[in-house]
Amino acid sequence: MDSGTAAFDLGQALAMVEGDVDLLVAMAQRFLEQNPRRLNEMREAIDCRDLDAIERLANDLAGAAQDFAASDTERAARALMESAASRDVPALRTLLERMEAALSDLTDELSVHCTRHELRNVLVAADDDVTRIRLERLLNKWGHRVTSVSRGDVALEILGPSGPPHLAIVDWNMPGMTGVDLCRALRARKSDTYTYFILITHRDDPESMLAGLEAGADDFLLKPVAPEELRARLRAGQRIVELQERLIAAREEHRRHADRDGLTGVSSRRHVFDTLDTHLSETAAQSMALTVAMIDLDDFRRVNDEHGHLVGDRALRMACDTMQRQLRRTDAFGRVGGDEFVAVLPDTSLREGAIIAQRMCDALASGPLECGELALRATASFGVATSNGAACEREQILKWADRALSRATAAGGNQVMTADPEETEA
């Protein structure tokens, strides 16, 4: 692992485990595995305004960050914990965003360091004892950890779909499976983890090289292997695998941000619609009802016009919090436009969905949205439609709900309208 990063202090982290790099890497890997679940639980706790759960989860994260001397993440987690303890609900989402940003940086740095450590693991597969032992000695001398086998089929078992080794040096001719067949089988697997594959062989003809490349090999080395050439190829392989890991991390980060609306923290338009599609497929297969509520905040543009967009943004977040508190854990809630939202209510009849929507409507209208010194009033119109357990496309059920929403808005807002049964049965 390399020294010093912006996200955590490697020197201090190693000192806390008495210089045991393997232990630190194992801790980091466990930390990285737990983060998605930990963040999901925090988001759910904030959605439900479960302040005790937020305080507990933030405290756990602060302690975990302390293990890596990750001061930014620890401070952000402790700020979230203190806000929950003091019941400062409006600040929670902003603090969660700060904590997620710090945690993202820490995750990226830990992933890189774990990858670099794992890249010290190299698989050597060769039935030629002289070649295999010579490679083992060279790799050990350069600080690599070597797993050595003499059969191709055994090598394939070791090159699992996840985890090290990410570098493989494989002889062309082996019992059990040739190096070319091993490479072909490895590439046929669907896995995000990439193994840099070097074939070693006496063959130097173009046809053999082409066969190896078509099987998925990354590089060739001729026997007897020249030490400095091998070392250069390994460094190239490390760079490529590191780049692959960074691309995977960036993709996951992009996916995580795409699932959440950047302003309110609720589900994004794409994510809530994907959730709706999934539930529609499931409910049609099981003949269960699915209800959708389309929501439009009444005359919300006035808030922006009179008080500015900063106040409007804060009021929008508070309106989301108010409405979400009326939903169940199985429901989904997302922002689909400026001040327009959709609630997806699985296994819910039209009557039950209307009751839930009325609860949201009443909760929003019952109290002001506290935005600093301002106390703003907000109401919303709701249009509710159901699939009635029948096969139904997203566009159809949203159209029914939208028509009901239009009637609620035309009637003066601050009310719930349900889709016309004759229309939905047509």
C-alpha positions in Angstrom: 0.0 0.0 0.0 1.2 3.5 -0.8 1.8 6.3 1.6 -0.5 9.2 2.5 -3.7 10.2 0.7 -6.2 13.0 1.1 -8.9 10.7 2.3 -7.0 8.8 5.1 -3.7 8.7 6.8 -2.0 5.4 5.8 0.8 5.8 8.3 -1.5 6.2 11.2 -3.8 3.4 10.0 -0.8 1.0 9.8 0.4 2.1 13.2 -3.0 1.2 14.7 -2.6 -2.4 13.4 1.1 -2.5 14.3 2.2 -2.5 10.7 0.1 -5.6 9.7 -0.7 -4.7 6.1 -2.7 -7.9 5.5 -4.9 -7.0 8.5 -5.4 -3.4 7.3 -6.4 -4.6 3.8 -8.9 -7.2 5.3 -10.4 -4.4 7.4 -10.6 -2.1 4.4 -12.3 -4.8 2.3 -14.9 -5.5 5.0 -15.5 -1.8 5.3 -16.0 -1.4 1.6 -18.4 -4.4 1.5 -20.5 -2.9 4.4 -20.8 0.6 3.0 -23.7 0.1 0.5 -25.9 -1.5 3.2 -24.8 1.1 5.8 -25.7 4.0 3.4 -29.1 2.5 2.5 -30.0 2.1 6.1 -29.1 5.7 6.8 -31.2 7.0 3.8 -34.1 4.9 5.0 -33.7 6.1 8.6 -33.8 9.8 7.3 -36.8 9.1 5.1 -38.6 7.7 8.1 -37.1 10.3 10.5 -35.8 7.6 12.8 -33.4 9.8 14.6 -32.2 7.1 17.0 -31.2 4.9 14.1 -29.4 7.8 12.3 -27.5 8.5 15.5 -26.5 4.9 15.9 -25.5 4.3 12.3 -23.5 7.6 12.1 -21.7 6.6 15.3 -20.8 3.2 13.8 -19.5 4.8 10.7 -17.4 7.4 12.7 -15.8 4.5 14.6 -15.1 2.6 11.4 -13.5 5.7 9.8 -11.4 6.2 12.8 -9.8 2.8 12.2 -8.3 4.2 9.0 -7.5 7.7 10.4 -10.0 9.0 7.9 -10.6 12.4 9.6 -13.0 13.9 6.9 -15.3 10.9 7.0 -15.2 10.7 10.8 -16.0 14.4 11.2 -18.9 14.2 8.7 -20.3 11.2 10.4 -20.0 12.8 13.9 -21.8 15.9 12.6 -24.6 13.8 11.3 -24.7 11.9 14.7 -24.8 15.2 16.7 -27.6 16.6 14.4 -29.7 13.5 15.0 -29.0 13.7 18.7 -30.1 17.3 18.9 -33.2 16.6 16.7 -32.1 19.0 14.0 -34.1 17.3 11.3 -33.8 20.0 8.5 -30.0 19.7 8.6 -29.9 15.9 8.2 -30.0 15.6 4.4 -27.3 18.2 3.9 -25.1 16.5 6.4 -25.8 13.1 4.8 -24.7 14.5 1.4 -21.5 15.8 3.0 -20.8 12.5 4.7 -21.5 10.6 1.4 -19.0 12.9 -0.4 -16.3 12.2 2.2 -17.1 8.5 2.2 -16.9 8.4 -1.6 -13.4 9.8 -1.5 -12.4 7.4 1.2 -13.9 4.5 -0.7 -12.0 5.4 -3.8 -8.7 5.6 -1.9 -9.2 2.4 0.0 -10.2 0.6 -3.2 -7.0 1.7 -5.0 -4.8 0.7 -2.0 -6.5 -2.7 -1.7 -6.2 -3.3 -5.4 -2.5 -2.4 -5.3 -2.0 -4.8 -2.4 -3.9 -7.6 -4.2 -1.8 -7.0 -7.3 1.1 -8.4 -5.4 -0.7 -11.7 -5.7 0.4 -13.6 -8.9 -0.7 -17.0 -10.2 2.0 -19.1 -11.9 0.7 -22.1 -13.8 3.4 -24.2 -15.5 4.0 -28.0 -15.6 7.7 -27.4 -16.3 9.3 -27.5 -12.8 12.3 -25.5 -13.8 10.2 -22.6 -15.3 7.8 -22.6 -12.4 10.4 -22.6 -9.7 12.4 -19.9 -11.5 9.4 -17.7 -11.8 8.5 -18.2 -8.2 11.9 -17.1 -7.0 11.9 -14.0 -9.2 8.4 -12.9 -8.1 9.1 -13.5 -4.5 12.3 -11.5 -4.8 10.2 -8.6 -6.2 7.8 -8.7 -3.3 4.9 -10.6 -4.9 3.0 -13.4 -3.3 2.9 -16.4 -5.5 0.4 -19.1 -5.9 2.0 -21.9 -8.0 0.2 -24.9 -9.8 1.2 -27.3 -12.5 -2.2 -28.0 -14.0 -4.5 -25.8 -16.1 -7.8 -27.0 -14.6 -6.5 -26.3 -11.1 -5.4 -22.8 -12.2 -8.9 -22.1 -13.4 -10.4 -23.0 -10.0 -7.9 -20.5 -8.3 -8.8 -17.7 -10.7 -12.2 -17.3 -9.1 -14.8 -14.7 -10.3 -13.8 -12.3 -7.6 -10.7 -11.5 -5.6 -7.0 -11.9 -6.3 -4.9 -12.9 -8.0 -5.5 -10.4 -10.8 -2.2 -11.3 -12.6 -1.6 -14.7 -14.1 1.5 -16.1 -15.8 0.5 -19.3 -17.6 2.3 -21.8 -19.7 0.9 -22.7 -23.0 1.1 -26.5 -22.6 -0.2 -28.0 -19.3 -2.1 -31.1 -18.3 -5.8 -30.7 -17.4 -6.2 -27.7 -19.6 -3.9 -25.8 -22.0 -3.0 -22.1 -21.3 -5.1 -21.0 -24.3 -8.1 -23.0 -23.2 -7.7 -21.7 -19.6 -7.6 -18.1 -21.0 -10.7 -18.7 -23.1 -12.6 -20.2 -20.2 -11.6 -17.3 -18.0 -12.8 -14.7 -20.5 -16.1 -16.5 -20.9 -17.0 -15.7 -17.3 -19.1 -12.6 -16.6 -17.2 -10.8 -14.0 -16.2 -7.2 -13.2 -12.8 -8.4 -11.9 -10.2 -8.5 -14.6 -7.2 -10.8 -14.7 -4.2 -9.7 -16.7 -3.1 -12.9 -18.5 0.5 -13.5 -19.7 1.1 -16.6 -21.8 4.6 -18.1 -21.8 5.7 -20.4 -24.6 8.4 -21.6 -26.9 6.2 -20.7 -29.8 7.1 -17.5 -31.6 5.2 -18.0 -34.9 2.4 -15.5 -35.8 -0.3 -18.1 -35.9 0.3 -19.1 -32.3 0.4 -15.5 -31.2 -2.9 -14.8 -33.0 -4.5 -17.9 -31.4 -3.5 -16.7 -27.9 -4.7 -13.1 -28.5 -8.0 -14.4 -29.9 -8.4 -16.5 -26.7 -8.0 -13.3 -24.6 -4.4 -13.3 -23.6 -3.0 -9.8 -22.8 0.7 -10.5 -23.5 3.3 -13.1 -24.5 6.7 -14.1 -23.1 9.1 -16.4 -24.8 10.9 -19.1 -22.8 13.3 -18.8 -21.2 11.7 -15.8 -19.6 14.0 -12.7 -19.3 13.7 -11.3 -15.8 13.6 -7.6 -16.7 11.1 -8.2 -19.5 8.8 -10.1 -17.1 9.0 -7.3 -14.6 8.1 -4.7 -17.2 5.1 -6.8 -18.4 3.9 -7.2 -14.8 4.0 -3.4 -14.3 2.0 -2.9 -17.4 -0.5 -5.5 -16.1 -0.8 -3.7 -12.8 -1.5 -0.4 -14.5 -4.3 -1.9 -16.6 -6.0 -3.7 -13.7 -5.8 -0.6 -11.5 -7.5 1.4 -14.3 -10.2 -1.3 -14.6 -10.8 -1.0 -10.8 -11.0 2.7 -11.0 -13.5 2.5 -13.9 -15.7 0.1 -11.9 -15.6 2.4 -8.9 -16.5 5.4 -11.0 -19.4 3.4 -12.6 -20.8 2.4 -9.2 -20.5 6.0 -8.0 -22.3 7.3 -11.0 -25.0 4.7 -10.6 -25.5 5.6 -6.9 -25.9 9.3 -7.8 -28.2 8.5 -10.6 -30.6 6.7 -8.2 -31.1 9.8 -6.1 -32.5 13.2 -6.9 -29.6 15.7 -6.3 -31.8 18.4 -4.7 -34.2 16.4 -2.4 -32.4 13.2 -1.8 -35.5 11.1 -2.8 -35.4 8.6 -5.7 -34.6 10.1 -9.1 -37.1 10.0 -12.0 -35.3 7.1 -13.6 -35.0 5.1 -10.4 -38.6 5.5 -9.3 -39.8 4.6 -12.8 -37.6 1.5 -12.9 -39.1 0.6 -9.5 -42.6 1.1 -10.9 -41.8 -1.1 -13.9 -40.5 -3.9 -11.6 -43.6 -3.8 -9.4 -45.9 -3.8 -12.4 -44.3 -7.0 -13.7 -44.5 -8.6 -10.3 -48.0 -7.6 -9.5 -49.3 -8.7 -12.9 -47.7 -12.2 -12.5 -49.2 -12.5 -9.0 -52.6 -10.8 -9.8 -52.0 -8.3 -7.1 -53.0 -4.6 -7.1 -50.5 -1.8 -7.5 -51.4 1.8 -6.9 -49.7 4.9 -8.0 -50.1 8.5 -6.7 -49.0 11.4 -8.8 -48.4 14.5 -6.7 -48.1 18.2 -7.7 -47.3 20.9 -5.1 -49.9 23.6 -5.4 -48.6 27.0 -6.7 -45.1 26.2 -5.5 -43.6 28.6 -8.0 -44.8 31.4 -5.7 -42.4 30.3 -3.0 -39.5 30.7 -5.4 -40.7 34.0 -6.7 -41.3 35.5 -3.3 -38.5 34.1 -1.3 -35.8 33.0 -3.8 -34.6 29.6 -4.9 -32.5 28.8 -1.8 -35.6 29.0 0.4 -37.6 27.2 -2.3 -35.1 24.3 -2.4 -35.2 24.0 1.4 -39.0 24.0 1.4 -39.1 21.4 -1.3 -36.9 19.1 0.7 -39.1 19.6 3.8 -42.2 18.9 1.8 -40.6 15.6 0.6 -39.8 14.7 4.2 -43.3 15.5 5.3 -44.9 13.3 2.6 -42.5 10.5 2.9 -43.2 10.1 6.6 -46.7 9.0 5.7 -45.5 6.1 3.5 -44.6 2.5 4.4 -41.2 1.0 4.1 -42.3 -1.0 1.0 -43.4 2.1 -0.8 -41.3 4.1 -3.3 -41.2 7.9 -3.6 -39.4 9.9 -6.3 -39.2 13.3 -7.9 -40.2 13.3 -11.6 -40.2 17.1 -12.3 -39.7 20.5 -10.6 -42.4 20.1 -7.9 -43.9 16.9 -9.2 -43.6 13.5 -7.5 -44.7 9.9 -7.8 -45.5 7.4 -5.0 -45.5 3.7 -5.9 -47.6 1.7 -3.5 -47.2 -2.1 -4.1 -49.9 -4.6 -3.0 -52.3 -1.7 -2.5 -55.9 -1.3 -3.7 -57.3 2.0 -5.1 -59.2 2.7 -1.8 -56.1 2.0 0.3 -53.9 4.1 -2.0 -56.4 7.0 -1.7 -56.2 6.8 2.1 -52.4 6.9 2.0 -52.5 9.9 -0.4 -55.0 11.7 1.8 -52.7 11.1 4.8 -49.9 12.7 2.8 -52.1 15.6 1.7 -53.3 16.3 5.3 -49.8 16.1 6.8 -48.5 18.6 4.3 -51.4 21.0 4.8 -51.5 20.7 8.6 -48.3 22.5 9.5 -45.9 25.2 8.1 -42.5 24.3 6.6 -40.0 25.9 8.9 -37.3 27.5 6.7 -35.2 29.5 9.1 -37.3 32.4 10.3 -39.9 31.8 7.6 -42.9 29.5 8.2 -44.3 28.6 4.8 -47.6 27.0 4.0 -47.7 24.3 1.3 -50.4 22.0 -0.1 -50.5 19.5 -2.9 -52.9 17.8 -5.3 -52.9 14.0 -5.7 -54.1 11.8 -8.5 -54.4 8.1 -7.6 -54.8 5.1 -10.0 -54.4 1.4 -9.7 -53.6 -1.6 -11.9 -56.3 -3.7 -10.3 -54.0 -6.7 -10.5 -54.1 -6.8 -14.3 -51.2 -6.4 -16.8 -50.6 -2.7 -17.2 -47.9 -0.6 -18.8 -46.2 2.2 -16.9 -47.4 4.8 -19.4 -51.0 3.7 -18.9 -51.2 3.8 -15.1 -49.3 7.1 -15.1 -51.8 8.6 -17.6 -54.7 7.5 -15.4 -53.1 9.0 -12.3 -52.2 12.2 -14.2 -55.8 12.7 -15.3 -57.0 12.3 -11.7 -54.3 14.8 -10.7 -55.6 17.3 -13.3 -59.1 17.1 -11.8 -57.7 17.6 -8.3 -55.8 20.7 -9.4 -58.7 22.1 -11.3 -60.9 21.7 -8.2 -58.7 24.0 -6.3 -55.9 21.7 -5.1 -55.1 20.4 -1.6 -57.1 17.2 -2.3 -57.0 13.7 -3.6 -58.8 12.4 -6.7 -58.9 8.8 -7.9 -58.9 7.6 -11.5 -62.3 7.0 -13.1 -63.0 3.2 -12.8 -64.7 3.2 -16.2 -61.6 4.7 -17.7 -59.2 2.2 -16.1 -61.4 -0.8 -17.0 -61.7 0.3 -20.7 
